[in-house]
Amino acid sequence: MFFAVIAVMVVMVVMVSYTLGFSITLWKGKSKVGAITVFLLGLAIVVLPFFSVLK
């Protein structure tokens, strides 16, 4: 069980860092709506596992 929690945390950190980096790239590219959408997707990646996997 402990390994599963660590694995989920590592995957979450990788996915959030990727989406936040992509969001910054979109923001610099003058796509503000897309950047906000991707940022919200990154937040959802952080919050949703606490309701399902890490219950």
N, C-alpha and C positions, 0 to 999 in steps of 0.2 A: 504494500500500500504506500509506503514511504517513497519508494522509487517512482511510483506513478505520479505522486504529487510533485516530485522534483522534475520529472519529465514534462509534466504539464506546465510548470512554471518556466522552464527553459524554452519551450515552444512558444509560450505567451510572450516572453521577452523578445525573442527573435521576430515574431510576427508584428509586435507593436513597434519595434525599432524600424522594421522595414516600412510599415505603413506611415509612420511619422516622417521618415526620410522622404518617402514619395510625396507626402503632403507638403513638405517644405519645397520640394522640386516643383510641384504644381503651383504653389503660392508665388514662387519666383518667376514662373512662366506666365503670370497674370491670369491664372485660372482660379480665381478666388472661391467660386462655388464648389468646384471639384476638390480643392484643398480642404475646405470645411467638411465636405462629405467624407473624404478619406480619413480625416482626423476623427470624425464621429465613429467611423468604422473601427479605428484603432481603439477608441474608448470602449466600444462594444466588445472587442476582443478581450479587454481586461475584465469587464464586468460579468459577462455571460457565464464563464466557467464557474463562478462562485455559486450560480444557481443550479448547475447541472453536475459537473465533474467533481468539484470540490465540496460538495454538499455534506 
